Amino acid sequence: MVYGYIRVSSRDQCDQRQRAALLNWGVPPQALYADRCSGRDFQRPQYLRLLRRLRRGDLLAVTSIDRLGRDYAEVMEQWRVLTRERGVFIVVLDMPLLDTRRQHDLTGTLISDIVLQLLSYVAQTEREMIRRRQAEGIAAARARGVRFGRSEKPLPDGFCEVAALWRAGRIPCEEALRRLGVSRSYFYKHVKRLAL
């Protein structure tokens, strides 16, 4: 049986490119398994379902090697589990050298393993460099005074007067919240900030 596995990192990412590539390659639509999960937690319910289905001699197709894991160690572990323990063949569409159906002799296995290790290492190094560049960019932007996140809402009209009444004990907190139309946490945060 031929299966395909698709993974995208977040709910807003589209898996159509991977899906189209696997369907064009010959994976039946009903044999596609797709997860949407971050590289951080990597909870993959569809991948686990797929693992329960795979039998010795089945073929698993993925578009790229990083679909199997979030880092070098995980890619290597999943490759080992699939090929050695489960006896599953793997085809990586964007890297034709990673097709375990081809050479079953010792040399073929050695070549596949070397290519796999090299590609997994390169993929992890690239992710780490992207993360580092992103952190450097954010630090540089902050140094220039760029603020991240939502802009803060202006205080409602009369905030200072209502807060002063509350501080003086002339109105209860609930009355201050009702007059201003704000939440309790917003009110306390800004009262503290203004040190009224």
Secondary structure as GFF3:
##gff-version 3
##sequence-region A 1 196
A	DSSP	beta_strand	2	8	.	.	.	ID=ss1
A	DSSP	alpha_helix	16	25	.	.	.	ID=ss2
A	DSSP	three_ten_helix	29	31	.	.	.	ID=ss3
A	DSSP	beta_strand	32	36	.	.	.	ID=ss4
A	DSSP	alpha_helix	45	53	.	.	.	ID=ss5
A	DSSP	beta_strand	59	62	.	.	.	ID=ss6
A	DSSP	three_ten_helix	65	67	.	.	.	ID=ss7
A	DSSP	alpha_helix	72	80	.	.	.	ID=ss8
A	DSSP	pi_helix	81	85	.	.	.	ID=ss9
A	DSSP	beta_strand	89	92	.	.	.	ID=ss10
A	DSSP	alpha_helix	106	143	.	.	.	ID=ss11
A	DSSP	alpha_helix	159	167	.	.	.	ID=ss12
A	DSSP	alpha_helix	173	180	.	.	.	ID=ss13
A	DSSP	alpha_helix	184	194	.	.	.	ID=ss14
###
